[in-house]
Amino acid sequence: MSTPPSYHEYHLALLQSLFDTIKAQTVLLDQVPEESNELFMERFSELLTQLQQGDHDSLYQGQDILCQIIARYPQIAHLIPRDLLWYFGGDCLHFMPDEEIAQFQLLDEHRAAAEERGEVFDWVQARQLLQAD
């Protein structure tokens, strides 16, 4: 049985997937000046590198990046995994309804309790179980 990805690894994989999706969206280049888009994608790439290196101080930059995606590319805002809005928090929480925030708070409480007991917490499985209720 394999060990589930850590909370950080899971969200980093979601962020990488979002980056790849945005990079592949050539229609976006028509709506945002190319130079501006390139700078944005460079900042997004830097964020990924910082998080891969364990720089959790870059979480504020993550909030900014996600909020910019919603503002710059509203046609793909629905592609942002809800988990990323929660992970980065702050201004990102404005894009989540109260009920969804409550669900993520409950998941975080379960994760903290499991870590306190020294247990591995499977975020993906716990999230799926919570959604099934």
C-alpha positions, 0 to 999 in steps of 0.5 A, a space after each residue: 500500500 502506497 503512502 498518500 502524498 503529503 498535504 503540501 505535495 498534493 497541493 503542489 501537484 494541483 498547482 503544477 497541473 493548473 500551470 500546465 493548463 494555463 500554459 496550454 491555453 493559447 486563446 488566453 494570449 489573444 486576450 492579454 498582451 503577450 508581454 504581460 502574459 509572459 511575465 505572469 507565467 514567469 511569476 507563476 513558474 517562480 512560485 512553483 519553484 519556491 514551493 518545490 524548495 519548501 519556501 512556505 513564505 511564498 504562500 502570499 504570492 500564491 494568493 496573488 497568482 490565483 486571484 490574478 487568474 480569476 481576474 485576468 482569465 475569468 473564462 478558465 477560473 472554473 479550472 482552479 481546483 477549490 483545494 488551491 483556494 483553501 490552501 493559499 487562503 487569504 484573498 482566495 477565500 473570497 471566491 468560496 462560499 461559507 459552506 465550502 469553507 466550513 468543509 475545508 475547516 473540518 478537513 483541516 481539523 481532522 488533518 491536525 488531529 491525525 498529525 497530533 496522533 502521529 498518523 498519516 492523513 490522506 487528504 484526498 480520501 478524507 475529502 472524497 469521504 466528506 463530499 460523499 456525505 
